[in-house]
Amino acid sequence: RVGCLSRGAVTVSLIAGLAGSFVGGLLASLIAGDGITIQPSGLIGSFVGAVNERVIERIGRMADGWMPQFPPDKLAPVLERLRGYAADAGRDPASLGIECGIRAQKSDDPQSWADLAVAYRDLGATHLKVMTGTDCATPAEHIELMLRWHQVVSGAL
């Protein structure tokens, strides 16, 4: 069990260790015994999701990306601070990945998905994900909604 005062140090170690494990092949060799093959095409990115200012600084200093859960109007000032932390650490702020999520319900106006996608793109999002809603009763309905979302969002971008 890790205390709240030690979590940051543990996170720093995990980010560095996981990247090294994939690159060095340790994790791949541990899993190989289970018949699973891992063949990353390059470095495995470390994306972190948190909103605490200390964590935002840590992301800017060492992570590959951030998974914020903010609407676009609240995201801009935090992104500015994140990019400042990256620059302070001697990193190119543009190299940070930003993965934003868009919730989708079957009853949504699809234009709202497109509008959000464009707003996130304009803020510098590098990745978008869809989170399907509770109004999908079956896996097939979730898949259908994801495909509809993809069609709308890719058409807007």
C-alpha positions in Angstrom: 0.0 0.0 0.0 1.4 3.4 -1.0 0.7 6.5 1.1 -0.6 9.6 -0.5 2.8 11.4 0.0 4.7 8.6 -1.8 2.4 8.2 -4.8 4.2 10.8 -6.9 7.6 9.1 -6.5 6.1 5.7 -7.2 4.4 7.1 -10.4 7.7 8.6 -11.6 9.4 5.2 -11.1 6.6 3.4 -12.9 6.6 5.7 -15.9 10.3 5.2 -16.3 10.2 1.5 -15.6 7.3 0.6 -17.9 8.9 2.4 -20.8 12.2 0.5 -20.1 10.4 -2.8 -19.8 8.8 -2.6 -23.2 11.9 -1.2 -24.9 14.2 -3.7 -23.1 11.9 -6.6 -23.7 11.4 -7.6 -20.1 7.6 -7.4 -20.2 7.5 -9.2 -23.5 9.6 -12.0 -22.2 7.5 -12.3 -19.1 4.3 -12.6 -21.1 5.8 -14.8 -23.8 5.2 -17.8 -21.6 1.5 -17.2 -21.9 1.6 -17.5 -25.7 1.1 -13.8 -26.2 3.5 -11.9 -28.5 4.2 -8.2 -28.0 5.9 -6.5 -30.8 5.8 -2.7 -30.2 6.7 -0.7 -33.3 8.5 1.9 -31.1 8.3 3.3 -27.7 5.2 2.7 -25.7 3.8 6.0 -24.6 2.9 6.8 -21.0 -0.3 8.9 -20.9 -1.4 10.0 -17.5 -4.9 11.1 -16.5 -5.2 13.4 -13.5 -6.1 17.0 -12.6 -4.0 17.7 -9.6 -1.5 20.5 -10.3 1.5 18.5 -9.1 0.5 15.7 -11.4 0.1 18.2 -14.3 3.7 19.4 -13.7 4.9 15.8 -13.6 3.2 15.0 -16.9 4.8 18.1 -18.5 8.2 17.0 -17.1 8.2 13.3 -18.0 5.1 11.7 -19.4 4.3 11.3 -23.1 0.8 12.6 -22.8 -2.2 13.5 -20.8 -5.8 12.3 -20.7 -7.8 15.3 -19.5 -11.5 15.1 -18.7 -12.4 18.7 -19.2 -14.7 20.4 -21.7 -12.8 22.6 -24.2 -13.6 25.9 -22.4 -12.0 24.6 -19.2 -9.2 22.8 -20.9 -7.3 25.7 -22.5 -5.8 27.2 -19.3 -4.7 23.9 -18.0 -3.1 23.0 -21.3 -1.2 26.3 -21.2 0.2 25.4 -17.8 1.1 21.8 -18.9 2.9 23.1 -21.9 4.8 25.6 -19.8 5.9 22.8 -17.4 7.1 20.8 -20.4 9.1 23.8 -21.7 10.6 24.4 -18.2 11.8 20.8 -18.3 13.5 21.4 -21.6 10.9 19.4 -23.6 9.1 20.4 -26.7 5.5 21.1 -25.5 4.2 20.1 -28.9 5.6 16.6 -28.3 3.0 15.9 -25.6 0.0 13.8 -26.6 -3.4 15.0 -25.5 -6.2 12.4 -25.5 -9.7 13.9 -25.1 -12.9 12.0 -24.7 -16.3 12.6 -26.1 -19.3 11.0 -24.5 -21.9 9.7 -27.0 -25.5 8.7 -26.4 -27.8 7.3 -29.1 -30.1 10.3 -28.5 -27.4 12.9 -29.0 -27.4 15.4 -31.8 -24.3 14.1 -33.8 -23.3 17.7 -34.6 -22.4 18.1 -30.9 -19.8 15.3 -31.3 -18.4 17.1 -34.4 -18.3 20.4 -32.6 -16.5 19.0 -29.6 -14.0 17.1 -31.9 -13.2 20.3 -33.7 -12.8 22.3 -30.5 -10.4 19.7 -29.0 -8.4 19.6 -32.3 -8.1 23.3 -32.2 -6.7 23.1 -28.7 -4.1 20.6 -29.9 -5.6 17.3 -29.0 -3.7 14.5 -30.7 -6.1 11.7 -29.8 -9.9 11.4 -29.4 -11.8 8.6 -27.8 -15.5 7.9 -27.7 -17.2 6.8 -24.5 -20.6 5.2 -25.3 -23.5 5.9 -23.0 -25.8 4.0 -20.8 -28.6 4.0 -23.4 -26.9 1.2 -25.3 -28.5 -2.1 -24.2 -26.3 -4.6 -26.1 -22.7 -4.8 -27.3 -24.0 -4.4 -30.9 -25.6 -1.1 -30.0 -22.4 0.2 -28.4 -20.5 -0.8 -31.6 -23.1 0.8 -33.8 -22.9 4.0 -31.8 -19.1 4.0 -32.0 -19.2 3.5 -35.8 -21.7 6.4 -36.1 -19.6 8.6 -33.9 -16.5 7.8 -35.9 -18.2 8.6 -39.2 -19.4 12.0 -37.9 -16.2 13.0 -36.2 -13.8 11.9 -38.9 -16.0 13.8 -41.4 -15.7 17.0 -39.3 -11.9 16.7 -38.9 
